[in-house]
Each structure stands twice: as C-alpha cells, then as structure tokens.
C-alpha cells in the first residue's frame, strides 16, 4: 500500500490548544463537592455538578465555586435536570457575575462511560470545559483530584470520538484548609477538632519545620550539605520579618490572643444555647 493511501488516526485541531491548559481549584470547591456527596440520594452512586470560575490571562482555568445538578443514570444514558442547572446559574450570576461556567465535576476515580454525554452538554454551555473528578472515597487515605479536557479523535476528515486528556491541576491550601482536608481523608472521625486542638496540630507542624531548618543550617555550616543562596535569602528574609519582642512580651501577646479566642467561643456557645431554647419554646407554643 502506498504511503499516500494510508489513513491514520489523529487528534483534532483542539489538541494543540488543550495541551497548554492548566487548572487551579480552590479548597472550597473540594469541600462543597464532598458535602454534596454525603447528602446525595440513597440510590445515587455519584454526584455531578457545574464548576464556576474564570479563565486567567495566562490561560489557567481558575475554579472557585460549584453547585450540584440532579441527574439520573440508566446504564449508558444520563439525564440532567437542565432547568435546575440554568436556575442555579442565574442565581450565582446575580451574586457574582464574574464567575462563569468553566466546566463540570463528578465524584469517583477517573472518567466513566457516561462522562462523554455529560461533557457534550457542557461543551454547548462553554467552549472547551474542564472535567474535574474527585475521589470522595479517599482510597488509601488519599483524596485524588484530577482535571481533564476533551480532545477530538478523528480518522482522516471524519471525527470518530472524543478522548479525555488529563491536564496539570494546582490545589493550594493554607494551613487551616489543610487541617480540614486531612480530616476528610479519614473514613471515620469521632469529632471535629476544636480551635485549640487545631492550633496544637499547627504548632506541631511548625516545630517540625523549624527543626528541619535547624538541621539544614547545621549541615550547611559543617559542609555536609551544598549551600543554596536562594534558600539562604528566604531564611534571612523570614527571620528579618519577625517582630523583635522579648520573651515576656511575646508570652503576654499570645495569652491575650488566646483569651480573646476563648471569649468568642464562650459567646458563640451561649448564642447556640439561646437559639436552641428559643426553638424549643416556639415548638412547644405551637403544640395544641
């Protein structure tokens, strides 16, 4: 067979665009998806929904919000509540018009057979949507979060199918959000940590980091580690940014802040108790 007679499989023109796409997801989106999964109907195996955000000037898809969309799945068919989806979108746009549809999410590991049908719907809502998958089962103690885009697969001039291609995903968290994410990884938790327990965890991590820095500096001074000027500048700037306080003044500052936190906890506890009593009294007053 001549080379000119050969027909080869090739990616569509959009593959060059999707290869440069990256995504960044805020922790609030992961928490919201996990909460929706816990509250899902008994017969539902997974939840799907819409991702909201914006596209940054460098092409990064910034995912900042989400909402679940009711659906039904029958073998290889998926039925979405499109009216509910559009109603929720209008409500979100009234509150924050800067957040537009950037894709959709589903719970579970990787893509499934019905993902192509759902992705086709969102392709009509926004060009080149991002598909986010969240492993809410936290298998092996890890919450796997991945992002995909669709790439057309064609045979000559004929389009055959769409293939999901994974793209880089950035999931950045501050320490307070990291504590909550670590709790989600546990299959069972007796109770949520209090503010003091959360502070204790953060202080233990801080102490571990300080010990690692001490070890690195000692190894560098003794010649056991290769000096890095960039690391030295970061350490110097960090030390210089610390306020110059005497130990008694620092202890007083910490104790005053701790007392303020305890006072807020006490006031919030009183408020919850008062609301609970008011609710019970209102219920008792309505009884015949």
C-alpha positions in Angstrom: 0.0 0.0 0.0 1.4 3.4 -0.9 2.1 5.9 1.8 -0.4 8.4 0.3 -3.2 5.7 0.6 -2.8 5.2 4.3 -5.4 6.5 6.8 -4.1 7.3 10.2 -5.8 8.3 13.5 -5.0 11.8 14.5 -6.1 14.3 17.2 -8.3 17.2 16.2 -7.1 20.9 15.9 -8.2 21.5 19.6 -5.4 19.2 20.9 -2.8 21.9 20.4 -4.9 24.3 22.5 -5.7 21.8 25.3 -2.0 20.9 25.7 -1.4 24.3 27.1 -4.4 24.4 29.5 -3.8 24.2 33.3 -6.4 24.4 36.1 -6.3 25.7 39.6 -9.0 24.7 42.1 -9.8 26.3 45.4 -10.3 24.1 48.5 -13.9 25.4 48.9 -14.8 23.5 45.8 -13.5 20.2 47.1 -15.3 20.7 50.4 -18.5 21.6 48.7 -18.3 18.5 46.4 -17.6 16.2 49.4 -20.6 17.7 51.3 -22.8 17.2 48.3 -21.7 13.6 48.0 -22.5 12.9 51.7 -26.0 14.4 51.1 -26.7 12.6 47.9 -29.9 10.5 47.5 -29.6 6.9 48.6 -29.9 5.4 45.1 -27.3 7.7 43.6 -23.8 6.3 43.2 -22.2 9.7 42.5 -22.9 13.4 42.2 -22.2 15.7 39.3 -22.4 19.4 39.0 -21.2 22.7 37.5 -17.9 24.4 38.1 -17.8 28.2 38.2 -14.8 30.4 37.9 -12.8 32.3 35.3 -10.0 32.0 32.8 -6.9 33.9 33.8 -4.8 35.9 31.3 -2.2 33.1 31.2 -4.8 30.6 30.2 -5.2 29.0 33.6 -8.7 27.9 34.5 -9.4 29.2 38.0 -12.1 27.1 39.6 -13.6 28.9 42.6 -17.2 27.7 43.1 -19.5 24.8 42.3 -23.1 23.5 42.7 -24.6 20.1 42.2 -27.0 19.3 39.4 -29.6 16.5 39.9 -29.3 13.7 37.4 -30.4 10.1 36.7 -28.2 7.4 35.1 -29.5 4.3 33.3 -26.7 2.0 32.0 -25.2 4.1 29.2 -27.7 7.0 29.4 -27.6 10.2 31.6 -30.5 12.6 32.2 -29.6 16.0 33.6 -32.0 18.5 35.2 -31.2 21.3 32.8 -33.8 23.6 34.1 -32.4 23.3 37.6 -28.9 23.9 36.2 -30.0 27.2 34.5 -31.9 28.4 37.6 -28.8 27.9 39.8 -26.6 29.6 37.2 -28.8 32.7 37.1 -28.8 32.8 40.9 -25.0 32.6 41.1 -24.6 35.3 38.4 -26.7 37.7 40.3 -24.4 37.4 43.3 -21.1 37.2 41.4 -21.3 37.9 37.7 -17.5 37.4 37.3 -17.9 33.7 37.9 -18.9 31.9 34.8 -19.2 28.2 33.8 -15.7 26.7 33.3 -16.6 23.0 33.4 -18.3 20.3 35.4 -17.4 17.8 38.2 -18.2 14.3 39.2 -17.2 12.1 42.1 -15.3 8.9 41.7 -12.0 7.8 40.2 -11.4 8.9 36.6 -13.9 9.2 33.8 -16.8 6.8 33.1 -18.8 5.8 30.1 -21.5 8.5 30.8 -18.9 11.2 31.2 -18.7 11.8 27.4 -22.5 12.5 27.3 -22.3 15.0 30.1 -19.2 16.6 28.7 -21.0 17.1 25.4 -23.8 19.0 27.1 -21.3 21.3 28.9 -19.5 21.9 25.5 -22.7 23.6 24.4 -22.6 25.8 27.6 -19.0 26.9 27.3 -16.1 26.2 24.8 -13.6 23.6 26.0 -14.9 22.9 29.5 -12.8 21.3 32.2 -13.9 18.0 33.8 -12.9 17.7 37.4 -13.0 14.3 39.2 -12.9 14.0 43.0 -12.3 10.7 44.8 -14.7 11.2 47.7 -14.0 7.6 48.9 -10.4 8.7 49.8 -9.0 5.3 48.9 -5.7 4.5 50.6 -6.1 7.7 52.7 -5.6 10.0 49.8 -8.1 12.2 48.0 -7.4 12.0 44.3 -8.4 15.1 42.4 -7.8 15.2 38.6 -8.8 17.6 35.8 -9.4 16.6 32.2 -10.2 18.3 28.9 -11.7 16.7 25.8 -9.7 16.1 22.6 -11.3 15.1 19.3 -10.0 11.9 17.8 -10.5 11.7 14.0 -9.8 9.3 11.2 -8.8 11.4 8.2 -11.5 14.0 7.8 -14.0 12.0 9.9 -14.4 12.7 13.6 -14.7 9.4 15.5 -14.8 10.2 19.2 -13.6 12.4 22.0 -10.8 11.4 24.3 -10.3 12.8 27.8 -6.8 14.1 28.4 -5.5 14.9 31.9 -4.2 18.4 32.4 -2.0 19.8 35.3 -4.0 20.7 38.4 -2.9 23.1 41.1 -4.6 22.5 44.5 -3.1 25.0 47.0 -4.2 25.3 50.6 -3.3 27.4 53.6 -2.7 25.5 56.9 -6.2 25.9 58.2 -7.6 24.4 55.0 -5.1 21.7 55.1 -6.3 20.6 58.5 -9.8 20.3 57.2 -8.7 18.4 54.2 -6.8 15.9 56.3 -9.9 15.3 58.4 -11.8 14.5 55.2 -9.3 11.8 54.4 -10.3 9.9 57.5 -13.1 7.4 56.9 -14.4 8.0 60.4 -13.9 10.8 62.8 -15.1 10.9 66.4 -15.4 14.6 66.4 -14.1 17.7 64.7 -11.1 19.3 66.3 -11.6 22.4 68.4 -9.8 25.6 67.8 -7.2 24.7 70.5 -6.7 21.2 69.0 -6.3 22.7 65.5 -3.8 25.2 66.9 -1.9 22.3 68.6 -1.6 20.5 65.2 -0.4 23.6 63.5 2.2 24.3 66.2 3.5 20.7 66.0 3.9 21.2 62.2 5.7 24.5 62.8 8.0 22.9 65.3 8.8 20.1 62.8 9.6 22.7 60.1 11.8 24.7 62.5 13.8 21.5 63.4 14.2 20.8 59.6 15.6 24.3 59.1 18.0 23.9 62.1 19.3 20.7 60.6 19.7 22.2 57.2 21.6 25.2 58.5 23.9 23.0 60.7 24.6 20.6 57.8 25.4 23.6 55.6 27.8 25.1 58.1 29.5 21.8 58.7 29.9 21.2 55.0 27.6 18.2 54.9 25.0 19.9 52.6 25.6 22.1 49.4 24.8 25.8 50.2 21.9 27.3 48.2 21.9 31.1 48.0 18.1 31.3 47.3 17.3 29.2 50.4 19.6 31.4 52.5 17.9 34.6 51.2 14.5 33.2 52.0 15.6 32.3 55.6 17.2 35.7 56.1 14.0 37.5 54.9 11.9 35.3 57.2 14.0 35.9 60.2 14.1 39.7 59.5 10.3 39.8 59.2 9.8 38.6 62.7 9.0 41.3 65.3 11.6 41.9 67.9 9.8 41.1 71.1 11.2 40.0 74.5 10.0 36.5 75.7 7.7 38.1 78.4 6.1 40.4 75.8 5.6 37.6 73.4 4.0 35.4 76.1 1.7 38.2 77.0 0.7 38.7 73.4 -0.1 35.0 72.9 -2.0 34.8 76.1 -4.1 37.9 75.3 -5.0 36.5 71.9 -5.8 33.1 73.4 -8.1 34.8 76.0 -9.9 36.6 73.2 -10.4 33.4 71.3 -11.8 31.7 74.4 -14.2 34.6 75.0 -15.5 34.3 71.4 -16.0 30.6 71.9 -17.9 31.2 75.1 -20.2 33.8 73.5 -20.9 31.6 70.5 -21.8 28.7 72.9 -24.2 30.9 74.7 -25.7 32.1 71.4 -26.3 28.5 70.3 -27.9 27.6 73.6 -30.2 30.5 73.4 -31.3 29.8 69.9 -31.9 26.1 70.8 -34.1 27.1 73.8 -36.0 29.6 71.6 -36.6 27.0 69.0 -37.9 24.5 71.6 -40.1 27.1 73.3 -41.5 28.1 69.9 -42.3 24.5 69.1 -43.9 23.9 72.4 -46.1 27.1 72.0 -47.4 25.8 68.6 -48.4 22.4 70.0 -52.2 22.1 70.8 
